Amino acid sequence: MLLDPELEQMDSAIRQLTSRVIDLGVYVEEMFKNAVSLLFARDWSSVFTMFSSSPDVLPVTLVGEAIQVMARWSPTSERLRMVVALQQAADEFGTMLSITGRIAEKAHSFENTVEDYFAQVGPAGQEAFYKLLQSAHIQLRGCIVALSMRQATMATKVIIQDGILDQAYLQLRSALRDAIMADPTLTIPLGTLSVIIADIETVGNHVTRICQRIEAISQGAPPAPGMDTSTMLLTIAG
């Protein structure tokens, strides 16, 4: 059985790990926004520095830190579930970083901006595309808030948002397929866009998995004292 000083040390280590995983999530969100921005502009140089950088702490390092906490203190109950959730969140964020890099590379390959192609895809496809991007960003931001506050309510909202993202993805995929059938010369750019939107949908899946774990360990947990959800959103947005 751990003594009070040891419990305090363990809780401090868990708080530090939580903060570092959240920082990684904020970095992933910024990388995602920069990758998406390439779809609307052809100036790769403006975001090259971001994509040639690395997060302050690598995902694999955070996974290792979580394992060290478990090995040193053998946490139980809610503490153990939280450390496991943080370990898995770091791993999911690492996967999202790789996906974001792929999105950026494919976006950079376009000769025109994505909006130029929607003249052929049509307004319904364009609307679905913007809904897809909005849903993905809402999920990423909500995931960070839920992780920060260990709040089941926010985690649930993120999980629900994934259904909206999936619906927009299916609508857009259908619109792109129809546009390619109508004009086969658009096969390469719209085929590339199809791969990009599939990657965005996959990002949503990884975010959902993080929030499902938060939801499981924090059902009924109140928000942090003195800070409601909207305040936390503004704080993270900086």
C-alpha positions as CSV (number, residue, x, y, z in Angstrom):
1,M,0.0,0.0,0.0
2,L,1.4,3.4,-1.0
3,L,1.9,6.0,1.8
4,D,0.6,9.5,1.4
5,P,3.9,11.0,0.1
6,E,4.1,8.3,-2.5
7,L,0.5,8.9,-3.5
8,E,1.3,12.6,-3.9
9,Q,4.3,11.8,-6.1
10,M,2.2,9.5,-8.2
11,D,-0.6,12.0,-8.6
12,S,2.0,14.7,-9.5
13,A,3.5,12.4,-12.2
14,I,0.0,11.7,-13.6
15,R,-0.8,15.4,-13.7
16,Q,2.5,16.1,-15.5
17,L,1.9,13.3,-18.0
18,T,-1.6,14.6,-18.6
19,S,-0.3,18.1,-19.3
20,R,2.3,16.7,-21.8
21,V,-0.2,14.6,-23.6
22,I,-2.6,17.6,-23.9
23,D,0.3,19.7,-25.3
24,L,0.8,16.9,-27.9
25,G,-2.9,17.1,-28.8
26,V,-2.7,20.9,-29.3
27,Y,0.3,20.3,-31.5
28,V,-1.6,17.7,-33.6
29,E,-4.5,20.2,-33.9
30,E,-2.2,22.9,-35.2
31,M,-0.6,20.5,-37.7
32,F,-4.0,19.4,-38.9
33,K,-5.1,23.1,-39.5
34,N,-1.8,23.7,-41.4
35,A,-2.3,20.6,-43.5
36,V,-5.8,21.6,-44.4
37,S,-4.7,25.1,-45.2
38,L,-2.6,23.7,-48.1
39,L,-5.8,22.7,-49.8
40,F,-6.8,26.4,-50.2
41,A,-3.4,27.9,-50.9
42,R,-0.4,27.0,-53.0
43,D,2.2,28.6,-50.8
44,W,4.0,25.6,-49.3
45,S,6.8,27.8,-47.9
46,S,4.4,29.4,-45.4
47,V,3.9,26.1,-43.5
48,F,7.1,24.3,-44.4
49,T,8.7,25.2,-41.1
50,M,5.8,23.7,-39.2
51,F,5.9,20.4,-41.1
52,S,9.7,20.1,-40.7
53,S,9.4,20.5,-36.9
54,S,8.6,18.0,-34.2
55,P,6.5,18.2,-31.1
56,D,8.3,19.1,-27.8
57,V,7.8,15.6,-26.6
58,L,7.5,12.6,-29.0
59,P,4.4,10.4,-28.7
60,V,6.6,7.3,-28.1
61,T,8.3,9.2,-25.2
62,L,4.9,9.8,-23.6
63,V,3.9,6.2,-24.0
64,G,7.2,5.3,-22.2
65,E,6.5,7.7,-19.4
66,A,3.1,6.2,-18.9
67,I,4.6,2.7,-18.6
68,Q,7.1,4.1,-16.1
69,V,4.4,5.5,-13.9
70,M,2.6,2.1,-13.9
71,A,5.9,0.2,-13.2
72,R,7.0,2.5,-10.4
73,W,3.7,3.0,-8.5
74,S,1.4,0.2,-9.7
75,P,-1.7,2.5,-9.7
76,T,-5.1,0.9,-9.3
77,S,-8.7,1.8,-9.9
78,E,-9.3,5.2,-11.5
79,R,-5.6,6.2,-11.5
80,L,-4.7,3.1,-13.5
81,R,-7.5,3.7,-16.0
82,M,-6.3,7.3,-16.4
83,V,-2.7,6.4,-17.0
84,V,-3.7,3.8,-19.6
85,A,-6.0,6.3,-21.3
86,L,-3.1,8.8,-21.4
87,Q,-0.8,6.1,-22.9
88,Q,-3.3,5.2,-25.5
89,A,-4.1,8.9,-26.3
90,A,-0.4,9.6,-26.9
91,D,-0.3,6.6,-29.3
92,E,-3.4,7.8,-31.1
93,F,-2.0,11.4,-31.4
94,G,1.2,9.9,-32.9
95,T,-0.8,8.1,-35.5
96,M,-2.8,11.3,-36.2
97,L,0.5,13.1,-36.8
98,S,1.5,10.6,-39.5
99,I,-1.9,10.9,-41.1
100,T,-1.7,14.7,-41.1
101,G,1.7,14.6,-42.8
102,R,0.1,12.5,-45.6
103,I,-2.7,15.0,-45.9
104,A,-0.1,17.8,-46.3
105,E,1.9,15.9,-49.0
106,K,-1.2,15.1,-51.0
107,A,-2.6,18.7,-50.7
108,H,0.8,20.0,-51.9
109,S,0.5,17.9,-55.0
110,F,-2.5,19.8,-56.3
111,E,-2.0,22.2,-59.2
112,N,-5.0,24.3,-58.2
113,T,-6.8,25.1,-54.9
114,V,-9.4,22.7,-53.8
115,E,-12.1,25.3,-54.4
116,D,-11.2,25.3,-58.1
117,Y,-12.2,21.7,-58.3
118,F,-15.6,22.2,-56.6
119,A,-16.8,24.0,-59.7
120,Q,-17.0,20.5,-61.2
121,V,-18.0,18.7,-58.0
122,G,-21.0,21.0,-57.3
123,P,-22.3,22.9,-54.3
124,A,-23.6,19.9,-52.5
125,G,-20.2,18.3,-52.5
126,Q,-18.6,21.6,-51.5
127,E,-21.0,21.9,-48.5
128,A,-20.2,18.4,-47.4
129,F,-16.5,19.1,-47.6
130,Y,-16.8,22.2,-45.3
131,K,-18.9,20.2,-42.9
132,L,-16.3,17.4,-42.9
133,L,-13.5,19.9,-42.0
134,Q,-15.6,21.6,-39.4
135,S,-16.6,18.4,-37.8
136,A,-12.9,17.2,-37.7
137,H,-11.8,20.4,-36.1
138,I,-14.6,20.3,-33.5
139,Q,-13.6,16.7,-32.7
140,L,-10.0,17.6,-32.2
141,R,-10.7,20.6,-30.0
142,G,-13.4,18.8,-28.0
143,C,-11.0,15.9,-27.5
144,I,-8.4,18.2,-25.9
145,V,-11.0,19.8,-23.7
146,A,-12.4,16.4,-22.6
147,L,-8.8,15.2,-21.8
148,S,-8.0,18.4,-19.9
149,M,-11.1,18.2,-17.8
150,R,-11.7,14.4,-17.7
151,Q,-15.2,15.3,-18.6
152,A,-17.5,12.5,-19.8
153,T,-20.1,15.0,-21.2
154,M,-17.6,16.6,-23.6
155,A,-16.2,13.2,-24.6
156,T,-19.7,12.1,-25.4
157,K,-20.3,15.2,-27.6
158,V,-17.1,14.4,-29.5
159,I,-18.2,10.9,-30.1
160,I,-21.6,12.1,-31.4
161,Q,-19.8,14.6,-33.7
162,D,-18.0,11.6,-35.3
163,G,-21.4,10.6,-36.8
164,I,-21.8,14.0,-38.4
165,L,-18.3,13.7,-39.8
166,D,-19.0,10.3,-41.2
167,Q,-22.2,11.5,-42.9
168,A,-20.4,14.4,-44.5
169,Y,-17.6,12.0,-45.6
170,L,-20.0,9.6,-47.3
171,Q,-21.9,12.5,-49.0
172,L,-18.6,14.0,-50.3
173,R,-17.2,10.6,-51.5
174,S,-20.4,10.1,-53.5
175,A,-20.2,13.6,-55.0
176,L,-16.5,13.0,-56.0
177,R,-17.3,9.7,-57.6
178,D,-20.1,11.2,-59.6
179,A,-17.9,14.1,-60.7
180,I,-15.2,11.7,-61.9
181,M,-17.7,9.7,-63.9
182,A,-19.0,12.8,-65.5
183,D,-15.5,14.0,-66.4
184,P,-12.7,11.4,-66.3
185,T,-10.0,14.1,-66.8
186,L,-10.6,14.9,-63.1
187,T,-9.7,11.4,-62.0
188,I,-6.2,12.3,-60.6
189,P,-7.0,15.4,-58.6
190,L,-10.4,14.2,-57.4
191,G,-9.0,10.8,-56.7
192,T,-6.3,12.5,-54.6
193,L,-9.0,14.5,-52.8
194,S,-10.9,11.2,-52.1
195,V,-7.8,9.9,-50.3
196,I,-7.4,13.1,-48.3
197,I,-11.0,13.0,-47.1
198,A,-10.6,9.4,-46.2
199,D,-7.6,10.4,-44.1
200,I,-9.6,13.1,-42.4
201,E,-12.3,10.6,-41.6
202,T,-9.7,8.4,-40.1
203,V,-8.4,11.2,-37.9
204,G,-12.0,11.5,-36.5
205,N,-11.9,7.7,-35.7
206,H,-8.7,8.1,-33.7
207,V,-10.1,11.1,-31.8
208,T,-13.3,9.1,-31.1
209,R,-11.3,6.2,-29.6
210,I,-9.5,8.7,-27.2
211,C,-12.9,10.1,-26.1
212,Q,-14.4,6.7,-25.6
213,R,-11.7,6.0,-23.1
214,I,-12.2,9.3,-21.4
215,E,-16.0,8.7,-21.3
216,A,-15.4,5.3,-19.7
217,I,-13.2,6.6,-16.8
218,S,-15.0,9.9,-16.1
219,Q,-18.7,9.2,-16.2
220,G,-20.3,11.8,-13.9
221,A,-17.0,13.7,-13.3
222,P,-17.7,17.4,-12.9
223,P,-15.8,20.1,-14.8
224,A,-12.7,21.5,-13.2
225,P,-13.6,24.0,-10.4
226,G,-14.0,27.6,-11.7
227,M,-13.7,26.7,-15.4
228,D,-16.6,25.8,-17.7
229,T,-16.3,24.2,-21.1
230,S,-16.4,27.5,-23.0
231,T,-13.6,28.9,-20.9
232,M,-11.5,25.9,-21.5
233,L,-12.0,26.2,-25.2
234,L,-10.9,29.7,-25.2
235,T,-7.9,28.9,-23.0
236,I,-6.7,26.1,-25.4
237,A,-7.3,28.3,-28.5
238,G,-4.9,30.8,-27.0
